[in-house]
Amino acid sequence: NREAPRRRYLTHDEFLAAFNRAPEPFQDFLALAYLTGLRQKDLRELRREQLTAEGIVVDESKTGKRRVVEWSDALRWFVERACSRSDGPYVLTGRNGPWGEWAVQSAMRRLGVEWTLHQVRHKAETDHRQGMGLLPLYRRITRHGATR
């Protein structure tokens, strides 16, 4: 089933207004969504073992490609804050453990926004391409470990 491409850009004001209303655990989720550009599933399943000195190493759930998101000061701050809430294996956790799909959707509904997390991902990529410096550079790594 093909979808029509989204044409609406999520503005900084819209994002920040929702971010400021969100509880701290969901702020961390939104911040990592924006700073990394990762898909929701990859964020929900992000584990502490994926945090390296180089950055956050993710095997993308959709493509299977390995991706390293390099650290920025903001990214490190939000990851450390998220990790401080729990001793479990997951980075992003809510009140009852790691974020599930329904919990994320419920949190988005409670914020009362008219945009989706997919639009946050699009915003991250667009802002980075426009030189806003908000999305850390990442590089893809092939299955054999060579950097492209």
Solvent accessible surface area in square Angstrom, and as a share of the most:
residue,aa,sasa,rsa
1,N,199,1.02
2,R,236,0.86
3,E,135,0.60
4,A,87,0.67
5,P,92,0.58
6,R,112,0.41
7,R,210,0.77
8,R,101,0.37
9,Y,78,0.29
10,L,0,0.00
11,T,59,0.34
12,H,64,0.28
13,D,114,0.59
14,E,53,0.24
15,F,14,0.06
16,L,91,0.45
17,A,49,0.38
18,A,1,0.00
19,F,29,0.12
20,N,107,0.55
21,R,135,0.49
22,A,7,0.05
23,P,78,0.49
24,E,83,0.37
25,P,31,0.20
26,F,0,0.00
27,Q,29,0.13
28,D,0,0.00
29,F,0,0.00
30,L,0,0.00
31,A,6,0.05
32,L,0,0.00
33,A,4,0.03
34,Y,18,0.07
35,L,17,0.08
36,T,0,0.00
37,G,1,0.01
38,L,5,0.02
39,R,55,0.20
40,Q,52,0.23
41,K,93,0.39
42,D,9,0.05
43,L,1,0.01
44,R,38,0.14
45,E,81,0.36
46,L,0,0.00
47,R,81,0.29
48,R,76,0.28
49,E,135,0.60
50,Q,39,0.17
51,L,45,0.22
52,T,55,0.32
53,A,105,0.81
54,E,87,0.39
55,G,0,0.00
56,I,0,0.00
57,V,31,0.18
58,V,3,0.02
59,D,76,0.39
60,E,5,0.02
61,S,53,0.34
62,K,152,0.64
63,T,64,0.37
64,G,32,0.30
65,K,88,0.37
66,R,101,0.37
67,R,8,0.03
68,V,1,0.01
69,V,1,0.00
70,E,62,0.28
71,W,48,0.17
72,S,39,0.25
73,D,130,0.68
74,A,46,0.36
75,L,0,0.00
76,R,101,0.37
77,W,134,0.47
78,F,33,0.14
79,V,4,0.02
80,E,102,0.46
81,R,46,0.17
82,A,1,0.00
83,C,21,0.12
84,S,92,0.59
85,R,79,0.29
86,S,32,0.20
87,D,150,0.78
88,G,28,0.27
89,P,67,0.42
90,Y,55,0.21
91,V,1,0.00
92,L,1,0.01
93,T,9,0.05
94,G,19,0.18
95,R,228,0.83
96,N,146,0.75
97,G,24,0.24
98,P,68,0.42
99,W,27,0.09
100,G,32,0.31
101,E,83,0.37
102,W,191,0.67
103,A,44,0.34
104,V,1,0.00
105,Q,62,0.28
106,S,28,0.18
107,A,4,0.03
108,M,21,0.10
109,R,160,0.59
110,R,163,0.59
111,L,15,0.07
112,G,59,0.57
113,V,32,0.19
114,E,158,0.71
115,W,14,0.05
116,T,62,0.36
117,L,18,0.09
118,H,92,0.41
119,Q,16,0.07
120,V,0,0.00
121,R,38,0.14
122,H,79,0.35
123,K,1,0.01
124,A,0,0.00
125,E,54,0.24
126,T,24,0.14
127,D,0,0.00
128,H,56,0.25
129,R,184,0.67
130,Q,126,0.56
131,G,65,0.62
132,M,81,0.36
133,G,63,0.61
134,L,70,0.35
135,L,7,0.03
136,P,17,0.11
137,L,116,0.58
138,Y,80,0.30
139,R,64,0.23
140,R,74,0.27
141,I,24,0.12
142,T,33,0.19
143,R,199,0.72
144,H,176,0.78
145,G,50,0.48
146,A,61,0.47
147,T,77,0.45
148,R,183,0.67
